[in-house]
Amino acid sequence: MNQRPFHDQHRIPLARPWFDEAEVAAAADVVRSGQLCQGPQTEAFENEFAAKMHVRHAVAVSNGSVALLVALEAMGVSGGDEVIVPDMTFISTVTAAMRLGGTPVFGDITLTDYNLDATLVESLVTPKTKAIVPVHYAGHTADMDVLTEVARRHDLRILEDAAEAHLARYKGGKFAGTIGDAGIFSFTPTKPMTTGEGGMIVTDNDEIAERCRLIRNFGDRGKFDWDAMGFNYRLNEVASAIGRCQLAKLDEIIAMRREKARRYDAGFANCELLHIPWVRGPEDSNYQLYTIRLAMDRLRVSRDAIIAELTERGVSTRLYYPALHRQGVFRQFGPHDDSRFPNAMAFESAALSLPIFSGLTAEEQDYIIDTVPKVLAENCK
């Protein structure tokens, strides 16, 4: 009896969390305890995360987007302030500043690490600039040396959007998220570690940490002692308990991702129809995403057509992310000339991310390594 083709019986997702009985037991213990918020699990999670990242403070919040909002507010971003952001990132990097009345100033990305082009940032600084928000895209660290020097010269804050960059080390040194004034992490299910929804702010700055804690809990210094503006941005105890389990596995999770990235690199080494991810050094990326860029000048169809064909063959793929200056929500800050963002535009038309996660099997990855070049070759000019 002939076996059905792989893709007829199996679809490979972009991501899948790695849970076992530890997370189940931890969540159940919290439910049995009856203390579901502001309890020992969140405090322990914060302490363990801070120790892991080698920082003085970690402040748990309800999600990564909120982490951006709270950290920027704690840094003093408010109405009229400008915040420099990459033109290619998830929308929260930008809308967090907008929620505080700030104005996003878009900078182009590079076509190496796909991060904010640090060499352009100084030209974007004005008297209204308050902060720079570099994004460690796909878990690969941005050029923090240049950005830190620009911030120092102009007395600017740096908030690192390390939502995807758990345990990535900049040039083998400090962890992403611990180089600027503060950094944020996300724990959504697609990230290397997850709490379902959740985020963390890390900093060595005592004042920023204190402000973040106030803002995330209604601005309450005691019980009904409201002398600062805040809201409910807390992380619940079940999520924190799950987070502690995930944090204990994080080194192993990142090691798995790096090994799977090496397999992709080797498998695609001879395919001239795509560009594999560039990395600065062996620890600079955690491979939260494995993003390839297609050689569009050699293909007769669009990137979206390639995504559709891969989907048809059982391989989930997606663009992470489009050029933001073209999005309608930012129209009020335009008009923006596409020619100012040539790399973000090139990325938007040619990039896609492939499945990579701890539980990706060798059979699944071999199928992807075989299928992607075949689909590209079938659509070559």
C-alpha positions as CSV (number, residue, x, y, z in Angstrom):
1,M,0.0,0.0,0.0
2,N,1.4,3.4,-1.0
3,Q,1.9,5.9,1.8
4,R,0.4,9.3,1.3
5,P,2.8,12.2,0.8
6,F,4.1,13.8,4.0
7,H,2.2,17.0,3.5
8,D,-1.1,15.2,3.0
9,Q,-0.9,13.7,6.5
10,H,1.0,16.4,8.4
11,R,1.2,20.2,8.6
12,I,4.2,21.7,10.2
13,P,3.3,24.8,12.3
14,L,5.5,27.9,12.6
15,A,5.9,27.4,16.3
16,R,4.8,25.2,19.2
17,P,5.4,25.7,22.9
18,W,7.4,23.0,24.8
19,F,5.4,22.0,27.8
20,D,5.5,18.9,30.0
21,E,4.0,17.8,33.3
22,A,6.1,20.4,35.2
23,E,4.0,23.3,33.8
24,V,0.7,21.3,34.5
25,A,1.7,20.6,38.1
26,A,2.9,24.2,38.7
27,A,-0.4,25.7,37.4
28,A,-2.4,23.2,39.4
29,D,-0.5,24.1,42.6
30,V,-1.4,27.8,42.1
31,V,-5.1,27.0,41.6
32,R,-5.1,24.8,44.7
33,S,-3.4,27.6,46.7
34,G,-6.2,30.1,46.0
35,Q,-3.7,32.9,45.6
36,L,-4.0,33.9,41.9
37,C,-2.4,37.3,41.8
38,Q,0.4,39.3,43.5
39,G,1.7,36.3,45.2
40,P,5.0,34.3,45.7
41,Q,5.1,32.8,42.2
42,T,5.4,36.2,40.5
43,E,8.0,37.4,43.1
44,A,10.1,34.3,42.6
45,F,9.7,34.5,38.8
46,E,11.0,38.1,38.8
47,N,13.9,37.2,41.1
48,E,14.9,34.1,39.0
49,F,14.6,36.0,35.7
50,A,16.8,38.9,37.1
51,A,19.4,36.4,38.3
52,K,19.4,34.7,34.9
53,M,19.9,38.0,33.0
54,H,22.4,39.4,35.5
55,V,20.4,42.5,36.3
56,R,19.2,44.1,39.5
57,H,15.5,44.3,38.7
58,A,12.9,42.3,36.7
59,V,9.3,43.5,36.7
60,A,6.7,41.1,35.5
61,V,3.7,42.4,33.5
62,S,0.8,41.1,31.6
63,N,2.4,41.0,28.1
64,G,5.3,42.2,26.0
65,S,3.3,45.1,24.6
66,V,2.5,46.4,28.1
67,A,6.1,46.0,29.0
68,L,7.0,48.4,26.2
69,L,4.3,50.9,27.4
70,V,5.2,50.7,31.1
71,A,9.0,51.0,30.5
72,L,8.6,54.0,28.2
73,E,6.3,55.7,30.6
74,A,8.8,55.0,33.4
75,M,11.5,56.6,31.3
76,G,9.4,59.8,31.0
77,V,8.1,59.5,27.4
78,S,5.1,61.7,27.1
79,G,3.2,64.0,24.7
80,G,5.4,65.6,22.0
81,D,8.4,63.3,22.6
82,E,9.9,61.6,19.6
83,V,11.0,57.9,19.8
84,I,13.2,56.4,17.2
85,V,12.1,53.0,16.0
86,P,12.9,50.5,13.2
87,D,10.6,50.6,10.2
88,M,10.3,46.8,10.3
89,T,9.1,45.3,13.6
90,F,6.0,44.2,15.4
91,I,3.5,47.1,15.8
92,S,3.7,47.3,19.6
93,T,7.3,48.7,19.4
94,V,5.8,51.8,17.9
95,T,2.3,52.0,19.3
96,A,3.5,51.9,22.9
97,A,5.1,55.4,22.3
98,M,1.9,56.6,20.6
99,R,-0.2,55.5,23.6
100,L,1.9,58.0,25.7
101,G,1.4,60.8,23.2
102,G,4.8,60.3,21.6
103,T,5.7,60.5,17.9
104,P,7.4,57.5,16.2
105,V,10.4,58.4,14.0
106,F,11.1,55.5,11.6
107,G,14.6,54.4,10.7
108,D,15.5,51.9,7.9
109,I,16.8,48.5,8.7
110,T,20.0,46.7,7.5
111,L,19.9,43.8,5.1
112,T,22.3,41.8,7.2
113,D,20.7,41.4,10.7
114,Y,17.4,43.1,9.7
115,N,17.7,45.4,12.7
116,L,17.6,49.2,12.9
117,D,20.4,50.7,10.9
118,A,22.5,52.2,13.7
119,T,24.5,54.3,11.2
120,L,21.4,56.3,10.3
121,V,20.1,57.0,13.8
122,E,22.0,60.1,14.6
123,S,20.5,61.8,11.5
124,L,17.0,61.1,13.0
125,V,17.7,62.9,16.3
126,T,16.0,66.2,16.9
127,P,15.5,68.4,20.0
128,K,12.3,66.4,20.6
129,T,13.9,63.0,20.7
130,K,13.5,61.2,24.0
131,A,14.4,57.6,23.4
132,I,15.7,55.0,20.9
133,V,14.0,51.6,20.8
134,P,16.2,49.1,19.0
135,V,14.6,45.7,18.3
136,H,16.6,42.5,18.4
137,Y,14.8,41.1,15.4
138,A,14.3,37.3,15.3
139,G,16.4,37.1,18.4
140,H,19.6,38.6,16.8
141,T,21.2,41.4,18.6
142,A,21.2,44.9,17.2
143,D,24.3,47.1,16.8
144,M,24.3,48.3,20.4
145,D,27.8,49.9,20.4
146,V,26.8,52.6,17.9
147,L,23.3,53.1,19.4
148,T,24.7,53.5,22.9
149,E,27.2,56.1,21.7
150,V,24.5,58.1,19.9
151,A,22.3,57.9,23.0
152,R,25.2,59.1,25.2
153,R,26.0,62.1,23.0
154,H,22.4,63.3,22.9
155,D,21.3,62.3,26.4
156,L,18.7,59.8,25.2
157,R,17.2,56.7,26.8
158,I,17.5,53.3,25.2
159,L,14.7,50.8,25.7
160,E,15.7,47.5,24.1
161,D,12.9,45.5,22.5
162,A,14.2,42.1,23.3
163,A,10.8,40.5,23.0
164,E,12.3,37.7,20.9
165,A,15.9,37.7,22.1
166,H,15.9,35.5,25.2
167,L,19.6,34.6,26.1
168,A,21.0,36.2,22.9
169,R,24.4,37.7,23.8
170,Y,25.7,40.9,22.1
171,K,29.1,40.0,20.8
172,G,29.3,37.1,23.3
173,G,29.0,39.5,26.2
174,K,25.9,41.0,27.8
175,F,22.5,39.6,27.2
176,A,20.1,41.4,24.8
177,G,17.9,43.6,26.9
178,T,20.5,44.4,29.5
179,I,22.7,46.9,27.6
180,G,20.4,50.0,27.4
181,D,18.6,51.7,30.2
182,A,16.0,48.9,30.3
183,G,14.9,46.0,28.1
184,I,11.7,44.1,27.6
185,F,10.8,40.4,26.9
186,S,7.6,38.7,25.7
187,F,6.3,35.3,26.7
188,T,3.6,34.7,24.1
189,P,3.4,31.0,22.8
190,T,5.6,31.7,19.8
191,K,8.5,32.9,21.9
192,P,11.4,30.6,23.2
193,M,9.7,30.5,26.6
194,T,6.1,31.2,27.2
195,T,3.6,31.9,30.0
196,G,0.6,32.0,27.6
197,E,0.6,35.8,27.7
198,G,3.2,37.7,29.7
199,G,6.1,40.1,29.7
200,M,9.1,41.2,31.7
201,I,11.0,44.5,32.1
202,V,14.6,44.3,33.1
203,T,16.9,47.1,34.3
204,D,19.8,48.0,36.6
205,N,18.2,51.5,37.1
206,D,16.5,51.6,40.6
207,E,14.4,54.6,39.6
208,I,13.1,53.0,36.4
209,A,12.3,49.8,38.3
210,E,10.4,51.6,41.0
211,R,8.4,53.5,38.4
212,C,7.6,50.4,36.5
213,R,6.3,48.6,39.6
214,L,4.1,51.6,40.5
215,I,2.7,51.9,36.9
216,R,1.8,48.2,36.6
217,N,-0.2,48.3,39.9
218,F,-2.5,51.3,39.7
219,G,0.3,53.6,40.9
220,D,-0.4,52.3,44.4
221,R,2.4,52.6,46.9
222,G,0.6,50.7,49.7
223,K,-3.1,49.9,49.9
224,F,-5.1,52.7,48.3
225,D,-2.1,55.1,48.4
226,W,-2.4,56.4,44.9
227,D,0.2,59.2,44.4
228,A,1.1,58.2,40.8
229,M,-0.8,57.4,37.7
230,G,-0.9,53.7,36.9
231,F,-3.1,50.9,35.8
232,N,-3.5,47.1,36.2
233,Y,-0.7,45.6,34.1
234,R,0.1,42.7,36.5
235,L,1.0,39.1,35.6
236,N,-1.1,36.5,37.3
237,E,0.3,33.7,39.5
238,V,-0.6,30.8,37.2
239,A,1.4,32.5,34.4
240,S,4.3,33.2,36.7
241,A,4.4,29.6,37.9
242,I,4.5,28.4,34.3
243,G,7.2,31.0,33.5
244,R,9.4,29.6,36.2
245,C,9.2,26.1,34.7
246,Q,10.0,27.5,31.2
247,L,12.9,29.6,32.6
248,A,14.4,26.4,34.0
249,K,14.4,24.9,30.5
250,L,15.5,28.1,28.6
251,D,19.2,27.1,28.1
252,E,18.1,23.8,26.6
253,I,15.5,25.5,24.5
254,I,18.0,28.0,23.0
255,A,20.5,25.2,22.4
256,M,17.9,23.3,20.4
257,R,17.0,26.3,18.3
258,R,20.6,27.0,17.5
259,E,21.1,23.4,16.4
260,K,18.1,23.5,14.2
261,A,19.3,26.7,12.7
262,R,22.6,25.1,11.9
263,R,20.8,22.2,10.1
264,Y,18.8,24.8,8.1
265,D,22.1,26.6,7.2
266,A,23.7,23.4,6.0
267,G,20.6,22.3,4.2
268,F,20.2,25.5,2.3
269,A,23.9,26.2,1.7
270,N,23.8,25.4,-2.0
271,C,20.5,27.0,-2.8
272,E,21.2,30.3,-4.7
273,L,17.5,31.3,-4.7
274,L,17.5,32.3,-1.0
275,H,19.6,34.1,1.6
276,I,20.0,32.4,5.0
277,P,20.2,34.5,8.2
278,W,23.4,36.5,8.8
279,V,24.8,36.2,12.4
280,R,27.5,38.3,14.0
281,G,28.7,35.5,16.3
282,P,27.6,32.1,17.7
283,E,25.7,33.6,20.6
284,D,24.3,36.7,19.0
285,S,21.1,35.0,18.0
286,N,18.7,32.6,19.7
287,Y,16.9,32.0,16.4
288,Q,13.5,33.0,17.7
289,L,12.8,33.1,13.9
290,Y,14.6,31.5,11.0
291,T,14.0,34.2,8.4
292,I,15.1,33.7,4.8
293,R,15.1,36.3,2.1
294,L,14.3,35.1,-1.5
295,A,16.2,36.1,-4.6
296,M,13.2,37.8,-6.1
297,D,15.1,38.8,-9.3
298,R,15.4,35.1,-10.1
299,L,11.8,34.2,-9.4
300,R,8.8,34.6,-11.7
301,V,6.3,34.8,-8.9
302,S,5.8,36.9,-5.8
303,R,6.9,36.0,-2.3
304,D,3.3,35.6,-1.3
305,A,2.9,33.0,-4.1
306,I,5.8,31.1,-2.6
307,I,4.2,31.2,0.8
308,A,0.9,29.9,-0.6
309,E,2.7,27.0,-2.4
310,L,4.6,26.1,0.8
311,T,1.4,26.2,2.8
312,E,-0.2,23.9,0.2
313,R,2.7,21.5,0.8
314,G,2.3,21.5,4.5
315,V,5.0,24.0,5.5
316,S,3.7,27.0,7.5
317,T,5.5,30.3,6.7
318,R,4.8,33.9,7.3
319,L,6.3,37.4,6.7
320,Y,7.6,38.9,10.0
321,Y,7.1,41.9,9.4
322,P,5.9,44.5,6.8
323,A,7.4,48.0,6.5
324,L,5.5,50.0,9.1
325,H,5.6,53.4,7.5
326,R,3.0,52.1,5.0
327,Q,0.5,51.0,7.7
328,G,-2.6,53.1,8.0
329,V,-2.3,53.5,11.8
330,F,0.8,55.6,11.2
331,R,-0.6,57.8,8.4
332,Q,-0.9,60.7,10.7
333,F,2.9,60.9,10.9
334,G,3.4,60.9,7.2
335,P,3.5,61.1,4.3
336,H,6.5,58.8,4.2
337,D,8.6,58.3,1.1
338,D,9.3,54.7,0.3
339,S,12.7,55.7,-1.0
340,R,13.8,56.5,2.6
341,F,13.3,52.9,3.6
342,P,14.8,50.8,0.7
343,N,15.9,47.9,2.9
344,A,12.6,47.6,4.8
345,M,10.8,47.7,1.4
346,A,13.1,45.0,0.0
347,F,12.6,42.9,3.1
348,E,8.8,43.2,2.9
349,S,8.7,41.8,-0.6
350,A,11.2,39.0,-0.2
351,A,11.3,37.7,3.4
352,L,9.6,34.8,5.0
353,S,10.1,32.9,8.3
354,L,10.3,29.1,8.4
355,P,9.2,26.8,11.3
356,I,11.7,26.6,14.2
357,F,10.9,25.5,17.7
358,S,12.1,23.0,20.3
359,G,9.8,20.1,19.2
360,L,10.5,20.4,15.5
361,T,11.5,16.9,14.5
362,A,14.3,15.8,12.2
363,E,11.8,14.4,9.8
364,E,9.8,17.7,9.7
365,Q,13.0,19.7,9.2
366,D,14.3,17.4,6.5
367,Y,11.0,17.8,4.7
368,I,11.3,21.6,4.9
369,I,14.9,21.6,3.7
370,D,13.9,19.5,0.8
371,T,10.6,21.3,0.0
372,V,11.7,25.0,0.0
373,P,14.4,24.7,-2.7
374,K,12.1,22.6,-4.8
375,V,9.3,25.2,-4.7
376,L,11.8,28.0,-5.5
377,A,13.3,26.0,-8.4
378,E,9.8,25.3,-9.8
379,N,9.2,29.0,-9.9
380,C,12.6,30.1,-11.2
381,K,12.7,32.3,-14.3
